[in-house]
Amino acid sequence: MDKSLLHTVYDTEIFRKKGHELIDQLADHLEDKLQQNSGNAIHWNEPDKELAFWKAFLEKGDENQLFSEITKRTTYIHHPHYIGHQVTPTAPMTALTGMISSLLNNGMAVYEMGMSPSAIERVVTDVLCKKIGFDMTSGGVLTSGGTLANLTALLTARKVNVKTDIWNEGTQQRLGIIVSEEAHYCVDRAAKIMGLGEQGIIKIPATKDFRMDTSLLEEKYKQAQDSGIYIFAIIGSAPSTSTGMFDNLQEIADFAKSKQLWFHVDGAHGGAAIFSPKYKTLLKGIDQADSVVIDGHKMMMMPALTTALLYKKSAHTNLTFSQKADYLLTESELEDWCNSGKKTFECTKTMMSIHWFTMLKLYGEDVFNAYVTHLFDMGEQFAQIIQQHPQFELAVAPMSNIVCFKYVDTTLSSEAQNGQNQAIRQALLEDGEFYIVQTKLRGVHYLRVTVMNPFTKETHFENLLAKICRLAITV
């Protein structure tokens, strides 16, 4: 065993040298990508070929080229032609906070393993609660992604609204939640993890514009009751992932209140609109929610994964996972707010709060207004361009920066048009100049764009449509 290897691993001068080189490399990458009007957003490679490359690199690759190869062989999210998934081009400063988190490695399960990030998390969640419209009795926690946050919120809802102590005793009771058929698939996943089964997910059909049809709530609720299912929660999408359409949160809030249901808002993507005076009306009723999820890595320019789970009543932050681990946690009321392990599924988590705090400290709340408002505006602008083009058709007028559309060839059947749009998307992926995704809505295949980059311009949209028209001839 070569003990000197450990000294090499922790050599500060090697770290300093490599760190400076990497910062320069990443700064050059950003400079090249952010304002680029041409070039690829992705260099597509088949999975097996990519795997073969990295197997060979581990054995024979030049270690001095490691970081540059990783950077080169990825999707360029900071490129204006990246208009695909709901992942933000991170603010460069948050790359530095990510470095701090990785190096200090404060796990945050208990206060002494994350003193500053624990206190900072309290500051951040208080800011978010206030912005939602909650009062001083509210509180929250940061966790690793919207999927985990939605699961946690529903676990809290069950603990509050179901009298059985399921956490300790289990249950044979048939339980259920109400959600739009257009809700994110993680809600289904959470419900099934909780043992609700397919019958416990009461799906409300969507209107023609893909929003929850709240006129059906009473009928669906009664049907569930009559079949012996006890409904304990209802979820509003803000917005749905496929279409970017916001449910009517006020009507859902009113229904929840009338039935004494837990009202949860999945605002993973659009919850950041609380910072936008222009678009916060989309969230009318969110202040009446019992819990709200907002992702920092979607519309708030932070690295993945970091999600805020906010509760109207701060006491609920400690309720979900209440159990005793004597060697870690105490019952002290003073320590409840600062011991993260009591509030999240994770025991260890990254110092994610410093991303949020850094953005607030360096740029203020208005940076989130500027980002959300501009990107939602660009979604509307892209929709207008599509409507003026004879070869394209919108799925629905967008409410956010998510736009679903399709290429239309009237000489083809509906089924053939579906195949054509699928082929167009695959051709775009392999070509690499633009990166977009796809979705299927009521049996119709659509191309799907999410405008995430504030440097994506009208000309980029026009160039994308022109390229699709060219590809349509060849696919």
Secondary structure, DSSP 8 states (H G I E B T S, - for coil): --THHHHHHT-HHHHHHHHHHHHHHHHHHHHHHHT-SSS-SB----HHHHHHHHHHHHHHS-GGGHHHHHHHTSB-TTSTTB-SSS-----HHHHHHHHHHHHH----SSGGGSHHHHHHHHHHHHHHHHHHT--TT-EEEEES-HHHHHHHHHHHHHHHH--S-HHHH-----EEEEEETTS-HHHHHHHHHTT-TGGGEEEE-B-TTSSB-GGGHHHHHHHHHHTT-EEEEEEEESS-TTT-----HHHHHHHHHHHT-EEEEE-TTTGGGGG-TTTGGGGTTGGG-SEEEEEHHHHS---SS-EEEEESSGGGGGTTT----TTT----HHHHTT-GGGTSS-SS---THHHHHHHHHHH-THHHHHHHHHHHHHHHHHHHHHHT-TTEEESS--SSSEEEEEE--TTS-HHHHHHHHHHHHHHHHHH-SSB-EEEEETTEEEEEEE---TT--HHHHHHHHHHHHHHHHH-
